Amino acid sequence: MADDESTYLSYLLRLWRGADKERPVWHASLEHPISGERRGFSSLEALFTFLRRACAPEPDDDADVK
């Protein structure tokens, strides 16, 4: 991954509330502003999991940490 891609992430975030068996539930989508690629998430937990993975340090990033 290029250096600028590993230090900066940008997405258009959309949130909306739906219902799951009479209970309100939040849904989300992220859109990459350059490629237009869009990902949908059925819960905020799924969104957060994706973001945690996207922001996780790459294995080489930890090589200098002791």
PDB file of N, H, CA, C and O in Angstrom:
ATOM      1  N   MET A   1       0.855  -1.183   0.000  1.00  0.00           N
ATOM      2  CA  MET A   1       0.000   0.000   0.000  1.00  0.00           C
ATOM      3  C   MET A   1       0.891   1.234   0.000  1.00  0.00           C
ATOM      4  O   MET A   1       1.900   1.263   0.706  1.00  0.00           O
ATOM      5  N   ALA A   2       0.543   2.239  -0.768  1.00  0.00           N
ATOM      6  H   ALA A   2      -0.276   2.215  -1.341  1.00  0.00           H
ATOM      7  CA  ALA A   2       1.326   3.464  -0.821  1.00  0.00           C
ATOM      8  C   ALA A   2       1.261   4.183   0.513  1.00  0.00           C
ATOM      9  O   ALA A   2       0.300   4.046   1.269  1.00  0.00           O
ATOM     10  N   ASP A   3       2.329   4.970   0.790  1.00  0.00           N
ATOM     11  H   ASP A   3       3.110   5.081   0.175  1.00  0.00           H
ATOM     12  CA  ASP A   3       2.398   5.663   2.080  1.00  0.00           C
ATOM     13  C   ASP A   3       1.198   6.556   2.337  1.00  0.00           C
ATOM     14  O   ASP A   3       0.660   6.556   3.444  1.00  0.00           O
ATOM     15  N   ASP A   4       0.760   7.329   1.325  1.00  0.00           N
ATOM     16  H   ASP A   4       1.197   7.329   0.426  1.00  0.00           H
ATOM     17  CA  ASP A   4      -0.369   8.229   1.549  1.00  0.00           C
ATOM     18  C   ASP A   4      -1.652   7.464   1.816  1.00  0.00           C
ATOM     19  O   ASP A   4      -2.511   7.950   2.551  1.00  0.00           O
ATOM     20  N   GLU A   5      -1.805   6.274   1.235  1.00  0.00           N
ATOM     21  H   GLU A   5      -1.107   5.879   0.638  1.00  0.00           H
ATOM     22  CA  GLU A   5      -2.996   5.470   1.479  1.00  0.00           C
ATOM     23  C   GLU A   5      -2.986   4.865   2.873  1.00  0.00           C
ATOM     24  O   GLU A   5      -4.049   4.629   3.446  1.00  0.00           O
ATOM     25  N   SER A   6      -1.813   4.611   3.429  1.00  0.00           N
ATOM     26  H   SER A   6      -0.949   4.803   2.964  1.00  0.00           H
ATOM     27  CA  SER A   6      -1.758   3.978   4.741  1.00  0.00           C
ATOM     28  C   SER A   6      -1.860   4.993   5.877  1.00  0.00           C
ATOM     29  O   SER A   6      -2.062   4.606   7.028  1.00  0.00           O
ATOM     30  N   THR A   7      -1.725   6.273   5.575  1.00  0.00           N
ATOM     31  H   THR A   7      -1.561   6.587   4.640  1.00  0.00           H
ATOM     32  CA  THR A   7      -1.804   7.286   6.626  1.00  0.00           C
ATOM     33  C   THR A   7      -3.055   8.142   6.542  1.00  0.00           C
ATOM     34  O   THR A   7      -3.293   8.982   7.410  1.00  0.00           O
ATOM     35  N   TYR A   8      -3.855   7.937   5.508  1.00  0.00           N
ATOM     36  H   TYR A   8      -3.662   7.255   4.803  1.00  0.00           H
ATOM     37  CA  TYR A   8      -5.052   8.757   5.336  1.00  0.00           C
ATOM     38  C   TYR A   8      -6.143   7.927   4.673  1.00  0.00           C
ATOM     39  O   TYR A   8      -5.927   7.335   3.615  1.00  0.00           O
ATOM     40  N   LEU A   9      -7.298   7.888   5.290  1.00  0.00           N
ATOM     41  H   LEU A   9      -7.474   8.369   6.149  1.00  0.00           H
ATOM     42  CA  LEU A   9      -8.459   7.202   4.715  1.00  0.00           C
ATOM     43  C   LEU A   9      -9.601   8.200   4.625  1.00  0.00           C
ATOM     44  O   LEU A   9      -9.787   9.027   5.517  1.00  0.00           O
ATOM     45  N   SER A  10     -10.356   8.119   3.552  1.00  0.00           N
ATOM     46  H   SER A  10     -10.205   7.447   2.827  1.00  0.00           H
ATOM     47  CA  SER A  10     -11.490   9.010   3.373  1.00  0.00           C
ATOM     48  C   SER A  10     -12.667   8.212   2.830  1.00  0.00           C
ATOM     49  O   SER A  10     -12.526   7.451   1.872  1.00  0.00           O
ATOM     50  N   TYR A  11     -13.828   8.393   3.449  1.00  0.00           N
ATOM     51  H   TYR A  11     -13.942   9.011   4.227  1.00  0.00           H
ATOM     52  CA  TYR A  11     -15.054   7.735   3.019  1.00  0.00           C
ATOM     53  C   TYR A  11     -16.209   8.700   3.193  1.00  0.00           C
ATOM     54  O   TYR A  11     -16.176   9.579   4.054  1.00  0.00           O
ATOM     55  N   LEU A  12     -17.220   8.530   2.379  1.00  0.00           N
ATOM     56  H   LEU A  12     -17.248   7.815   1.680  1.00  0.00           H
ATOM     57  CA  LEU A  12     -18.495   9.205   2.604  1.00  0.00           C
ATOM     58  C   LEU A  12     -19.336   8.231   3.418  1.00  0.00           C
ATOM     59  O   LEU A  12     -19.601   7.114   2.973  1.00  0.00           O
ATOM     60  N   LEU A  13     -19.754   8.646   4.596  1.00  0.00           N
ATOM     61  H   LEU A  13     -19.539   9.553   4.957  1.00  0.00           H
ATOM     62  CA  LEU A  13     -20.536   7.799   5.500  1.00  0.00           C
ATOM     63  C   LEU A  13     -22.006   8.163   5.405  1.00  0.00           C
ATOM     64  O   LEU A  13     -22.377   9.332   5.508  1.00  0.00           O
ATOM     65  N   ARG A  14     -22.836   7.151   5.207  1.00  0.00           N
ATOM     66  H   ARG A  14     -22.535   6.202   5.123  1.00  0.00           H
ATOM     67  CA  ARG A  14     -24.295   7.340   5.238  1.00  0.00           C
ATOM     68  C   ARG A  14     -24.857   6.449   6.345  1.00  0.00           C
ATOM     69  O   ARG A  14     -24.496   5.277   6.454  1.00  0.00           O
ATOM     70  N   LEU A  15     -25.735   7.012   7.157  1.00  0.00           N
ATOM     71  H   LEU A  15     -26.028   7.964   7.069  1.00  0.00           H
ATOM     72  CA  LEU A  15     -26.397   6.272   8.241  1.00  0.00           C
ATOM     73  C   LEU A  15     -27.900   6.429   8.093  1.00  0.00           C
ATOM     74  O   LEU A  15     -28.389   7.507   7.754  1.00  0.00           O
ATOM     75  N   TRP A  16     -28.626   5.361   8.345  1.00  0.00           N
ATOM     76  H   TRP A  16     -28.229   4.485   8.620  1.00  0.00           H
ATOM     77  CA  TRP A  16     -30.083   5.436   8.355  1.00  0.00           C
ATOM     78  C   TRP A  16     -30.630   4.412   9.336  1.00  0.00           C
ATOM     79  O   TRP A  16     -30.015   3.376   9.590  1.00  0.00           O
ATOM     80  N   ARG A  17     -31.777   4.720   9.870  1.00  0.00           N
ATOM     81  H   ARG A  17     -32.277   5.562   9.663  1.00  0.00           H
ATOM     82  CA  ARG A  17     -32.390   3.842  10.862  1.00  0.00           C
ATOM     83  C   ARG A  17     -33.513   3.064  10.213  1.00  0.00           C
ATOM     84  O   ARG A  17     -34.381   3.635   9.553  1.00  0.00           O
ATOM     85  N   GLY A  18     -33.491   1.773  10.404  1.00  0.00           N
ATOM     86  H   GLY A  18     -32.786   1.309  10.940  1.00  0.00           H
ATOM     87  CA  GLY A  18     -34.541   0.889   9.918  1.00  0.00           C
ATOM     88  C   GLY A  18     -35.127   0.137  11.088  1.00  0.00           C
ATOM     89  O   GLY A  18     -34.831   0.444  12.243  1.00  0.00           O
ATOM     90  N   ALA A  19     -35.949  -0.837  10.798  1.00  0.00           N
ATOM     91  H   ALA A  19     -36.189  -1.086   9.859  1.00  0.00           H
ATOM     92  CA  ALA A  19     -36.559  -1.632  11.863  1.00  0.00           C
ATOM     93  C   ALA A  19     -36.242  -3.107  11.630  1.00  0.00           C
ATOM     94  O   ALA A  19     -36.279  -3.597  10.502  1.00  0.00           O
ATOM     95  N   ASP A  20     -35.934  -3.792  12.710  1.00  0.00           N
ATOM     96  H   ASP A  20     -35.904  -3.394  13.627  1.00  0.00           H
ATOM     97  CA  ASP A  20     -35.673  -5.226  12.680  1.00  0.00           C
ATOM     98  C   ASP A  20     -36.608  -5.853  13.703  1.00  0.00           C
ATOM     99  O   ASP A  20     -36.337  -5.817  14.903  1.00  0.00           O
ATOM    100  N   LYS A  21     -37.711  -6.429  13.227  1.00  0.00           N
ATOM    101  H   LYS A  21     -37.931  -6.458  12.252  1.00  0.00           H
ATOM    102  CA  LYS A  21     -38.724  -7.025  14.107  1.00  0.00           C
ATOM    103  C   LYS A  21     -39.216  -6.004  15.134  1.00  0.00           C
ATOM    104  O   LYS A  21     -39.193  -6.245  16.342  1.00  0.00           O
ATOM    105  N   GLU A  22     -39.657  -4.872  14.621  1.00  0.00           N
ATOM    106  H   GLU A  22     -39.676  -4.677  13.640  1.00  0.00           H
ATOM    107  CA  GLU A  22     -40.245  -3.812  15.458  1.00  0.00           C
ATOM    108  C   GLU A  22     -39.227  -3.069  16.322  1.00  0.00           C
ATOM    109  O   GLU A  22     -39.615  -2.243  17.148  1.00  0.00           O
ATOM    110  N   ARG A  23     -37.964  -3.339  16.151  1.00  0.00           N
ATOM    111  H   ARG A  23     -37.649  -4.010  15.479  1.00  0.00           H
ATOM    112  CA  ARG A  23     -36.931  -2.687  16.960  1.00  0.00           C
ATOM    113  C   ARG A  23     -36.073  -1.826  16.032  1.00  0.00           C
ATOM    114  O   ARG A  23     -35.635  -2.308  14.987  1.00  0.00           O
ATOM    115  N   PRO A  24     -35.822  -0.564  16.390  1.00  0.00           N
ATOM    116  CA  PRO A  24     -34.987   0.280  15.533  1.00  0.00           C
ATOM    117  C   PRO A  24     -33.551  -0.234  15.471  1.00  0.00           C
ATOM    118  O   PRO A  24     -32.984  -0.662  16.477  1.00  0.00           O
ATOM    119  N   VAL A  25     -32.981  -0.182  14.277  1.00  0.00           N
ATOM    120  H   VAL A  25     -33.442   0.166  13.461  1.00  0.00           H
ATOM    121  CA  VAL A  25     -31.612  -0.650  14.064  1.00  0.00           C
ATOM    122  C   VAL A  25     -30.929   0.303  13.083  1.00  0.00           C
ATOM    123  O   VAL A  25     -31.544   0.717  12.100  1.00  0.00           O
ATOM    124  N   TRP A  26     -29.687   0.650  13.334  1.00  0.00           N
ATOM    125  H   TRP A  26     -29.188   0.314  14.132  1.00  0.00           H
ATOM    126  CA  TRP A  26     -28.940   1.541  12.450  1.00  0.00           C
ATOM    127  C   TRP A  26     -28.225   0.732  11.375  1.00  0.00           C
ATOM    128  O   TRP A  26     -27.647  -0.320  11.648  1.00  0.00           O
ATOM    129  N   HIS A  27     -28.277   1.242  10.153  1.00  0.00           N
ATOM    130  H   HIS A  27     -28.747   2.097   9.932  1.00  0.00           H
ATOM    131  CA  HIS A  27     -27.557   0.677   9.013  1.00  0.00           C
ATOM    132  C   HIS A  27     -26.587   1.746   8.521  1.00  0.00           C
ATOM    133  O   HIS A  27     -26.747   2.927   8.828  1.00  0.00           O
ATOM    134  N   ALA A  28     -25.577   1.323   7.755  1.00  0.00           N
ATOM    135  H   ALA A  28     -25.447   0.363   7.506  1.00  0.00           H
ATOM    136  CA  ALA A  28     -24.587   2.278   7.275  1.00  0.00           C
ATOM    137  C   ALA A  28     -24.042   1.848   5.926  1.00  0.00           C
ATOM    138  O   ALA A  28     -24.113   0.679   5.547  1.00  0.00           O
ATOM    139  N   SER A  29     -23.498   2.815   5.214  1.00  0.00           N
ATOM    140  H   SER A  29     -23.440   3.765   5.522  1.00  0.00           H
ATOM    141  CA  SER A  29     -22.719   2.516   4.021  1.00  0.00           C
ATOM    142  C   SER A  29     -21.541   3.474   3.978  1.00  0.00           C
ATOM    143  O   SER A  29     -21.624   4.613   4.439  1.00  0.00           O
ATOM    144  N   LEU A  30     -20.447   2.989   3.416  1.00  0.00           N
ATOM    145  H   LEU A  30     -20.379   2.064   3.042  1.00  0.00           H
ATOM    146  CA  LEU A  30     -19.254   3.806   3.188  1.00  0.00           C
ATOM    147  C   LEU A  30     -18.989   3.819   1.698  1.00  0.00           C
ATOM    148  O   LEU A  30     -19.069   2.786   1.035  1.00  0.00           O
ATOM    149  N   GLU A  31     -18.676   4.983   1.179  1.00  0.00           N
ATOM    150  H   GLU A  31     -18.611   5.822   1.718  1.00  0.00           H
ATOM    151  CA  GLU A  31     -18.332   5.106  -0.237  1.00  0.00           C
ATOM    152  C   GLU A  31     -16.955   5.739  -0.366  1.00  0.00           C
ATOM    153  O   GLU A  31     -16.684   6.790   0.215  1.00  0.00           O
ATOM    154  N   HIS A  32     -16.086   5.084  -1.138  1.00  0.00           N
ATOM    155  H   HIS A  32     -16.307   4.231  -1.610  1.00  0.00           H
ATOM    156  CA  HIS A  32     -14.761   5.642  -1.399  1.00  0.00           C
ATOM    157  C   HIS A  32     -14.933   6.784  -2.396  1.00  0.00           C
ATOM    158  O   HIS A  32     -15.502   6.575  -3.468  1.00  0.00           O
ATOM    159  N   PRO A  33     -14.455   7.988  -2.072  1.00  0.00           N
ATOM    160  CA  PRO A  33     -14.749   9.155  -2.906  1.00  0.00           C
ATOM    161  C   PRO A  33     -14.114   9.123  -4.298  1.00  0.00           C
ATOM    162  O   PRO A  33     -14.635   9.752  -5.219  1.00  0.00           O
ATOM    163  N   ILE A  34     -13.011   8.410  -4.468  1.00  0.00           N
ATOM    164  H   ILE A  34     -12.588   7.900  -3.720  1.00  0.00           H
ATOM    165  CA  ILE A  34     -12.346   8.383  -5.772  1.00  0.00           C
ATOM    166  C   ILE A  34     -12.838   7.227  -6.633  1.00  0.00           C
ATOM    167  O   ILE A  34     -13.207   7.418  -7.792  1.00  0.00           O
ATOM    168  N   SER A  35     -12.841   6.026  -6.059  1.00  0.00           N
ATOM    169  H   SER A  35     -12.542   5.871  -5.117  1.00  0.00           H
ATOM    170  CA  SER A  35     -13.232   4.853  -6.848  1.00  0.00           C
ATOM    171  C   SER A  35     -14.747   4.684  -6.950  1.00  0.00           C
ATOM    172  O   SER A  35     -15.244   4.034  -7.870  1.00  0.00           O
ATOM    173  N   GLY A  36     -15.479   5.271  -6.002  1.00  0.00           N
ATOM    174  H   GLY A  36     -15.075   5.799  -5.254  1.00  0.00           H
ATOM    175  CA  GLY A  36     -16.929   5.102  -5.983  1.00  0.00           C
ATOM    176  C   GLY A  36     -17.367   3.771  -5.390  1.00  0.00           C
ATOM    177  O   GLY A  36     -18.562   3.487  -5.313  1.00  0.00           O
ATOM    178  N   GLU A  37     -16.391   2.942  -4.964  1.00  0.00           N
ATOM    179  H   GLU A  37     -15.420   3.173  -5.027  1.00  0.00           H
ATOM    180  CA  GLU A  37     -16.734   1.656  -4.352  1.00  0.00           C
ATOM    181  C   GLU A  37     -17.560   1.908  -3.094  1.00  0.00           C
ATOM    182  O   GLU A  37     -17.231   2.775  -2.284  1.00  0.00           O
ATOM    183  N   ARG A  38     -18.634   1.140  -2.944  1.00  0.00           N
ATOM    184  H   ARG A  38     -18.901   0.436  -3.602  1.00  0.00           H
ATOM    185  CA  ARG A  38     -19.531   1.314  -1.808  1.00  0.00           C
ATOM    186  C   ARG A  38     -19.655   0.005  -1.043  1.00  0.00           C
ATOM    187  O   ARG A  38     -19.770  -1.065  -1.642  1.00  0.00           O
ATOM    188  N   ARG A  39     -19.630   0.093   0.280  1.00  0.00           N
ATOM    189  H   ARG A  39     -19.537   0.962   0.766  1.00  0.00           H
ATOM    190  CA  ARG A  39     -19.819  -1.069   1.153  1.00  0.00           C
ATOM    191  C   ARG A  39     -21.004  -0.789   2.057  1.00  0.00           C
ATOM    192  O   ARG A  39     -21.154   0.316   2.579  1.00  0.00           O
ATOM    193  N   GLY A  40     -21.846  -1.801   2.237  1.00  0.00           N
ATOM    194  H   GLY A  40     -21.724  -2.698   1.813  1.00  0.00           H
ATOM    195  CA  GLY A  40     -22.998  -1.664   3.113  1.00  0.00           C
ATOM    196  C   GLY A  40     -22.808  -2.463   4.387  1.00  0.00           C
ATOM    197  O   GLY A  40     -22.140  -3.497   4.388  1.00  0.00           O
ATOM    198  N   PHE A  41     -23.397  -1.980   5.470  1.00  0.00           N
ATOM    199  H   PHE A  41     -23.940  -1.140   5.469  1.00  0.00           H
ATOM    200  CA  PHE A  41     -23.284  -2.627   6.777  1.00  0.00           C
ATOM    201  C   PHE A  41     -24.672  -2.706   7.412  1.00  0.00           C
ATOM    202  O   PHE A  41     -25.415  -1.725   7.435  1.00  0.00           O
ATOM    203  N   SER A  42     -25.003  -3.876   7.917  1.00  0.00           N
ATOM    204  H   SER A  42     -24.399  -4.673   7.898  1.00  0.00           H
ATOM    205  CA  SER A  42     -26.328  -4.075   8.505  1.00  0.00           C
ATOM    206  C   SER A  42     -26.400  -3.656   9.965  1.00  0.00           C
ATOM    207  O   SER A  42     -27.469  -3.684  10.575  1.00  0.00           O
ATOM    208  N   SER A  43     -25.256  -3.267  10.524  1.00  0.00           N
ATOM    209  H   SER A  43     -24.387  -3.245  10.029  1.00  0.00           H
ATOM    210  CA  SER A  43     -25.234  -2.812  11.915  1.00  0.00           C
ATOM    211  C   SER A  43     -24.040  -1.890  12.128  1.00  0.00           C
ATOM    212  O   SER A  43     -23.088  -1.894  11.347  1.00  0.00           O
ATOM    213  N   LEU A  44     -24.105  -1.112  13.183  1.00  0.00           N
ATOM    214  H   LEU A  44     -24.879  -1.109  13.817  1.00  0.00           H
ATOM    215  CA  LEU A  44     -22.964  -0.258  13.524  1.00  0.00           C
ATOM    216  C   LEU A  44     -21.767  -1.103  13.936  1.00  0.00           C
ATOM    217  O   LEU A  44     -20.623  -0.721  13.688  1.00  0.00           O
ATOM    218  N   GLU A  45     -22.019  -2.249  14.561  1.00  0.00           N
ATOM    219  H   GLU A  45     -22.947  -2.560  14.762  1.00  0.00           H
ATOM    220  CA  GLU A  45     -20.920  -3.122  14.960  1.00  0.00           C
ATOM    221  C   GLU A  45     -20.134  -3.607  13.741  1.00  0.00           C
ATOM    222  O   GLU A  45     -18.906  -3.677  13.781  1.00  0.00           O
ATOM    223  N   ALA A  46     -20.837  -3.941  12.663  1.00  0.00           N
ATOM    224  H   ALA A  46     -21.835  -3.884  12.630  1.00  0.00           H
ATOM    225  CA  ALA A  46     -20.167  -4.376  11.431  1.00  0.00           C
ATOM    226  C   ALA A  46     -19.353  -3.234  10.825  1.00  0.00           C
ATOM    227  O   ALA A  46     -18.250  -3.454  10.325  1.00  0.00           O
ATOM    228  N   LEU A  47     -19.886  -2.032  10.870  1.00  0.00           N
ATOM    229  H   LEU A  47     -20.782  -1.853  11.277  1.00  0.00           H
ATOM    230  CA  LEU A  47     -19.166  -0.853  10.387  1.00  0.00           C
ATOM    231  C   LEU A  47     -17.891  -0.651  11.202  1.00  0.00           C
ATOM    232  O   LEU A  47     -16.815  -0.453  10.638  1.00  0.00           O
ATOM    233  N   PHE A  48     -18.014  -0.700  12.526  1.00  0.00           N
ATOM    234  H   PHE A  48     -18.889  -0.861  12.984  1.00  0.00           H
ATOM    235  CA  PHE A  48     -16.858  -0.486  13.389  1.00  0.00           C
ATOM    236  C   PHE A  48     -15.794  -1.563  13.183  1.00  0.00           C
ATOM    237  O   PHE A  48     -14.600  -1.265  13.219  1.00  0.00           O
ATOM    238  N   THR A  49     -16.209  -2.795  12.970  1.00  0.00           N
ATOM    239  H   THR A  49     -17.179  -3.037  12.941  1.00  0.00           H
ATOM    240  CA  THR A  49     -15.262  -3.877  12.707  1.00  0.00           C
ATOM    241  C   THR A  49     -14.481  -3.587  11.431  1.00  0.00           C
ATOM    242  O   THR A  49     -13.261  -3.748  11.402  1.00  0.00           O
ATOM    243  N   PHE A  50     -15.167  -3.164  10.384  1.00  0.00           N
ATOM    244  H   PHE A  50     -16.158  -3.034  10.408  1.00  0.00           H
ATOM    245  CA  PHE A  50     -14.492  -2.819   9.130  1.00  0.00           C
ATOM    246  C   PHE A  50     -13.489  -1.690   9.356  1.00  0.00           C
ATOM    247  O   PHE A  50     -12.352  -1.772   8.889  1.00  0.00           O
ATOM    248  N   LEU A  51     -13.898  -0.638  10.067  1.00  0.00           N
ATOM    249  H   LEU A  51     -14.821  -0.571  10.446  1.00  0.00           H
ATOM    250  CA  LEU A  51     -13.009   0.501  10.290  1.00  0.00           C
ATOM    251  C   LEU A  51     -11.802   0.124  11.147  1.00  0.00           C
ATOM    252  O   LEU A  51     -10.692   0.595  10.899  1.00  0.00           O
ATOM    253  N   ARG A  52     -12.016  -0.724  12.153  1.00  0.00           N
ATOM    254  H   ARG A  52     -12.918  -1.107  12.355  1.00  0.00           H
ATOM    255  CA  ARG A  52     -10.881  -1.171  12.976  1.00  0.00           C
ATOM    256  C   ARG A  52      -9.856  -1.910  12.122  1.00  0.00           C
ATOM    257  O   ARG A  52      -8.652  -1.697  12.261  1.00  0.00           O
ATOM    258  N   ARG A  53     -10.344  -2.785  11.233  1.00  0.00           N
ATOM    259  H   ARG A  53     -11.323  -2.958  11.120  1.00  0.00           H
ATOM    260  CA  ARG A  53      -9.435  -3.532  10.351  1.00  0.00           C
ATOM    261  C   ARG A  53      -8.740  -2.608   9.365  1.00  0.00           C
ATOM    262  O   ARG A  53      -7.551  -2.770   9.092  1.00  0.00           O
ATOM    263  N   ALA A  54      -9.472  -1.643   8.830  1.00  0.00           N
ATOM    264  H   ALA A  54     -10.438  -1.512   9.051  1.00  0.00           H
ATOM    265  CA  ALA A  54      -8.886  -0.711   7.861  1.00  0.00           C
ATOM    266  C   ALA A  54      -7.808   0.158   8.501  1.00  0.00           C
ATOM    267  O   ALA A  54      -6.858   0.568   7.834  1.00  0.00           O
ATOM    268  N   CYS A  55      -7.956   0.438   9.797  1.00  0.00           N
ATOM    269  H   CYS A  55      -8.728   0.105  10.340  1.00  0.00           H
ATOM    270  CA  CYS A  55      -7.007   1.307  10.505  1.00  0.00           C
ATOM    271  C   CYS A  55      -5.935   0.542  11.257  1.00  0.00           C
ATOM    272  O   CYS A  55      -5.045   1.152  11.849  1.00  0.00           O
ATOM    273  N   ALA A  56      -6.002  -0.765  11.245  1.00  0.00           N
ATOM    274  H   ALA A  56      -6.725  -1.261  10.763  1.00  0.00           H
ATOM    275  CA  ALA A  56      -5.018  -1.575  11.971  1.00  0.00           C
ATOM    276  C   ALA A  56      -3.645  -1.396  11.344  1.00  0.00           C
ATOM    277  O   ALA A  56      -3.522  -1.297  10.123  1.00  0.00           O
ATOM    278  N   PRO A  57      -2.617  -1.356  12.175  1.00  0.00           N
ATOM    279  CA  PRO A  57      -1.268  -1.231  11.628  1.00  0.00           C
ATOM    280  C   PRO A  57      -0.908  -2.467  10.813  1.00  0.00           C
ATOM    281  O   PRO A  57      -1.276  -3.589  11.159  1.00  0.00           O
ATOM    282  N   GLU A  58      -0.184  -2.238   9.730  1.00  0.00           N
ATOM    283  H   GLU A  58       0.115  -1.327   9.449  1.00  0.00           H
ATOM    284  CA  GLU A  58       0.299  -3.356   8.925  1.00  0.00           C
ATOM    285  C   GLU A  58       1.422  -4.033   9.691  1.00  0.00           C
ATOM    286  O   GLU A  58       2.077  -3.381  10.505  1.00  0.00           O
ATOM    287  N   PRO A  59       1.670  -5.320   9.461  1.00  0.00           N
ATOM    288  CA  PRO A  59       2.716  -6.038  10.197  1.00  0.00           C
ATOM    289  C   PRO A  59       4.071  -5.338  10.168  1.00  0.00           C
ATOM    290  O   PRO A  59       4.780  -5.334  11.174  1.00  0.00           O
ATOM    291  N   ASP A  60       4.441  -4.750   9.043  1.00  0.00           N
ATOM    292  H   ASP A  60       3.866  -4.753   8.225  1.00  0.00           H
ATOM    293  CA  ASP A  60       5.741  -4.043   8.954  1.00  0.00           C
ATOM    294  C   ASP A  60       5.769  -2.794   9.810  1.00  0.00           C
ATOM    295  O   ASP A  60       6.842  -2.375  10.243  1.00  0.00           O
ATOM    296  N   ASP A  61       4.592  -2.173  10.073  1.00  0.00           N
ATOM    297  H   ASP A  61       3.720  -2.514   9.721  1.00  0.00           H
ATOM    298  CA  ASP A  61       4.531  -0.966  10.880  1.00  0.00           C
ATOM    299  C   ASP A  61       4.965  -1.222  12.311  1.00  0.00           C
ATOM    300  O   ASP A  61       5.461  -0.312  12.976  1.00  0.00           O
ATOM    301  N   ASP A  62       4.787  -2.459  12.802  1.00  0.00           N
ATOM    302  H   ASP A  62       4.385  -3.198  12.262  1.00  0.00           H
ATOM    303  CA  ASP A  62       5.144  -2.781  14.175  1.00  0.00           C
ATOM    304  C   ASP A  62       6.589  -3.240  14.314  1.00  0.00           C
ATOM    305  O   ASP A  62       7.052  -3.467  15.431  1.00  0.00           O
ATOM    306  N   ALA A  63       7.310  -3.382  13.211  1.00  0.00           N
ATOM    307  H   ALA A  63       6.934  -3.198  12.303  1.00  0.00           H
ATOM    308  CA  ALA A  63       8.668  -3.912  13.247  1.00  0.00           C
ATOM    309  C   ALA A  63       9.604  -3.012  14.044  1.00  0.00           C
ATOM    310  O   ALA A  63      10.531  -3.510  14.683  1.00  0.00           O
ATOM    311  N   ASP A  64       9.379  -1.676  14.021  1.00  0.00           N
ATOM    312  H   ASP A  64       8.626  -1.272  13.501  1.00  0.00           H
ATOM    313  CA  ASP A  64      10.247  -0.751  14.734  1.00  0.00           C
ATOM    314  C   ASP A  64       9.879  -0.616  16.207  1.00  0.00           C
ATOM    315  O   ASP A  64      10.657  -0.060  16.982  1.00  0.00           O
ATOM    316  N   VAL A  65       8.730  -1.103  16.602  1.00  0.00           N
ATOM    317  H   VAL A  65       8.098  -1.554  15.973  1.00  0.00           H
ATOM    318  CA  VAL A  65       8.254  -0.978  17.990  1.00  0.00           C
ATOM    319  C   VAL A  65       8.822  -2.126  18.799  1.00  0.00           C
ATOM    320  O   VAL A  65       8.741  -3.286  18.395  1.00  0.00           O
ATOM    321  N   LYS A  66       9.390  -1.800  19.929  1.00  0.00           N
ATOM    322  H   LYS A  66       9.457  -0.858  20.258  1.00  0.00           H
ATOM    323  CA  LYS A  66       9.963  -2.861  20.795  1.00  0.00           C
ATOM    324  C   LYS A  66       9.331  -2.831  22.147  1.00  0.00           C
ATOM    325  O   LYS A  66       9.677  -3.640  23.008  1.00  0.00           O
TER     326      LYS A  66
END
